[in-house]
Amino acid sequence: MHPLRDNPFFVLALPVTATALEVERQGRKWLAMLELDLPSARTYATPLGRRLRTPDAVRAAMRALNDPAQRPTFEPWAAAGAALAVDSGDGGNGDDGAGDDRYERDDAGLDPRGMTWWDR
């Protein structure tokens, strides 16, 4: 796994503060959405660009984040990726920063639509 391109936090669209329960719920959600072949579930954003989300990638991400030996490897990279998106002022979506800010994020980084900064 590449620490930025294949970061489990990006695959699951979770903040580094996510609990084991949140990892499980989010992983199951993505697996269900992929099973239904929903377009919004097919890709995920990273600081290196959009990547293909597959059921195998979701399962690997869930395993990595639930493994106390592996998770710390990915946390600083995910935090750095989040900082890059915030510092660029574009919300991680590559636009000019004039995005839709009507939706405020909660403590988990999710807005009311269930989207994270890298999905916007």
URJO-V388205 format. One record per pair of residues at least 4 apart in sequence whose ideal C-beta (glycine too) atoms are under 7 Angstrom apart, sorted by the first residue. I is the first residue (numbers start at 1). GAP is how many residues later the second one is. If there is no record, write none. Layout:
((I:GAP) (I:GAP))
This chain:
((1:5) (1:63) (2:4) (3:4) (3:70) (3:71) (3:74) (4:42) (4:43) (4:44) (4:73) (4:77) (5:41) (5:43) (5:46) (6:5) (7:4) (7:39) (7:67) (7:70) (7:71) (7:74) (8:4) (8:53) (8:56) (8:57) (8:66) (9:5) (9:7) (9:65) (9:69) (10:34) (10:35) (10:36) (10:68) (10:71) (10:108) (11:33) (11:42) (11:46) (11:47) (11:50) (12:11) (12:14) (12:15) (12:18) (12:46) (12:49) (13:13) (13:31) (13:103) (13:105) (13:106) (14:4) (14:8) (14:9) (14:12) (15:93) (15:94) (16:59) (16:62) (16:63) (18:4) (18:5) (20:4) (20:46) (21:4) (22:4) (23:4) (23:39) (23:42) (23:43) (24:4) (24:38) (25:4) (26:4) (27:4) (27:31) (27:34) (27:35) (28:4) (29:4) (30:4) (30:11) (30:23) (30:28) (31:4) (31:24) (31:27) (32:4) (33:5) (33:8) (34:7) (34:19) (34:21) (41:12) (42:10) (42:11) (43:7) (43:8) (43:9) (43:10) (44:6) (44:7) (44:9) (45:5) (45:47) (45:73) (45:74) (46:5) (46:35) (47:34) (47:37) (47:38) (53:4) (53:5) (55:4) (56:4) (57:4) (58:4) (59:4) (60:4) (61:4) (62:4) (63:4) (64:6) (64:7) (64:10) (65:6) (67:4) (71:4) (74:4) (75:4) (76:4) (77:4) (78:4) (79:4) (80:4) (81:4) (82:4) (82:35) (83:4) (84:4) (85:6) (85:7) (85:32) (85:33) (89:8) (90:4) (90:5) (90:6) (90:7) (91:8) (91:26) (91:29) (92:25) (92:26) (92:28) (93:6) (93:27) (95:4) (99:21) (103:8) (103:9) (103:10) (104:7) (105:4) (105:5) (105:6) (106:4) (109:7) (109:8) (110:4) (110:5) (110:6) (111:4) (115:4) (115:5))
